[in-house]
Amino acid sequence: MKKLLTLLFLTIISSASAQGLDFGVKLGFNFANVSGIEDFEQRTGLSAGFFAGARLGDKLGFQIDALYSQQGAEVGDTYSDIVQDFNLDYISIPVVVKYYITENLNIHAGPQIGILLNDETSVLSQTFDAIETDTVDWLGTLGIGLDLPLGLRAEARYSFGLTRVNGSVTIPSLPTIQEGRTRMTTLSIGYSWL
């Protein structure tokens, strides 16, 4: 956590001295899954929050987001009679470096940390904490962004887990679940008022 706060502090200082400041809100949808687990399927969830960034010249820039992010997975045929959903909600903080291909089009990449807010497993129509979940999820993020007129922004990102999401299972009737990692595509729009 100390390293994260240091990174945020350095980002804010850099923003203050950079040209082309960018600050706004964004809203989108996550299409998330947990890889490596048989019959876990895509969960569609909300992604919403704030972003701040800056241009560091004609070609380079950066952006940091603070987002409420619904992730996890839905369950397919193998466990569908026992488990229905594996819902994970995070505060996600991606920090990406942008490279501008044109004045308005960029590609970007960087790390992302997810801080777990809530984990729920729906089992036999009851909801409780049945699958152990790590409290921090580290991901890598790749994306493409477009700066539109009137302060509008559009982004598409792919995020992949660098650390495991889940651990042991506390449901006797549920077979052992392998360790999985987040796989997620996010489509979002934003509005910048700077």
Beta strands, then each sheet from edge to edge (+ up, - down):
strand 1: 19-35
strand 2: 40-41
strand 3: 43-55
strand 4: 60-75
strand 5: 83-100
strand 6: 105-123
strand 7: 126-128
strand 8: 131-133
strand 9: 136-147
strand 10: 152-161
strand 11: 166-169
strand 12: 181-192
sheet 1: 2+ 4- 3+ 1- 12+ 10- 9+ 6- 5+
sheet 2: 2+ 4- 3+ 1- 12+ 10- 9+ 6- 7+
sheet 3: 8+ 11-
end
